[in-house]
Amino acid sequence: MHAYSGLTPDTVLDALGSVGLRGDGRLLALNSYENRVYQIWMEDGPPSWRSFTGRPRWSDAAILEEHDFTRELAEREIPW
């Protein structure tokens, strides 16, 4: 069974909901070499992009570091 076989639109929206985010149901699958990346339109606010990996590649600490870096770019108004 392929790693992404269970990744349905409902699964993507449920994953968002599990962290307190609410998509409006519109999803756009984007090209990606190893991951599944979606542009997701939100109920309140601009679209969001989320990546789903097929296998664990990074530790939680590494992912949190990436999130902190992205937040810092946004605070400094540096495009990413």
MIMARKOL-165736 format. One record per residue (C-alpha): x, y, z; residue in one letter. Coordinates in steps of 0.2 Angstrom, whole numbers, padded with zeros to 4 digits, always signed. Layout:
% residues N
XYZA...
//
This chain:
% residues 80
+0000+0000+0000M+0007+0017-0005H+0011+0029+0009A-0002+0042+0003Y-0016+0030-0001S-0026+0036+0014G-0023+0054+0011L-0040+0060+0005T-0048+0077+0005P-0057+0073+0021D-0041+0067+0030T-0032+0083+0025V-0046+0094+0032L-0047+0083+0048D-0028+0085+0050A-0031+0104+0050L-0045+0103+0062G-0034+0093+0074S-0023+0108+0076V-0038+0121+0077G-0038+0127+0059L-0054+0126+0048R-0053+0125+0029G-0068+0129+0019D-0067+0113+0009G-0057+0119-0006R-0040+0110-0009L-0027+0111-0023L-0014+0098-0024A+0003+0106-0028L+0017+0098-0037N+0030+0091-0025S+0044+0078-0027Y+0043+0068-0011E+0028+0075-0001N+0010+0079-0004R+0008+0098-0003V-0009+0106-0003Y-0015+0124-0005Q-0030+0125+0007I-0043+0139+0007W-0047+0144+0025M-0064+0149+0032E-0056+0164+0041D-0041+0171+0032G-0030+0169+0017P-0026+0152+0010P-0013+0140+0019S-0001+0128+0012W+0002+0111+0021R+0014+0097+0017S+0011+0079+0022F+0026+0067+0022T+0025+0049+0018G+0037+0043+0031R+0045+0052+0046P+0060+0061+0041R+0062+0075+0054W+0061+0075+0072S+0048+0086+0081D+0062+0098+0086A+0068+0100+0068A+0050+0103+0062I+0047+0116+0076L+0063+0125+0072E+0057+0126+0054E+0041+0134+0060H+0050+0146+0071D+0061+0151+0056F+0045+0154+0045T+0037+0164+0059R+0053+0175+0060E+0053+0178+0041L+0034+0183+0042A+0038+0195+0057E+0052+0203+0047R+0041+0204+0032E+0054+0193+0022I+0045+0183+0008P+0048+0164+0008W
//
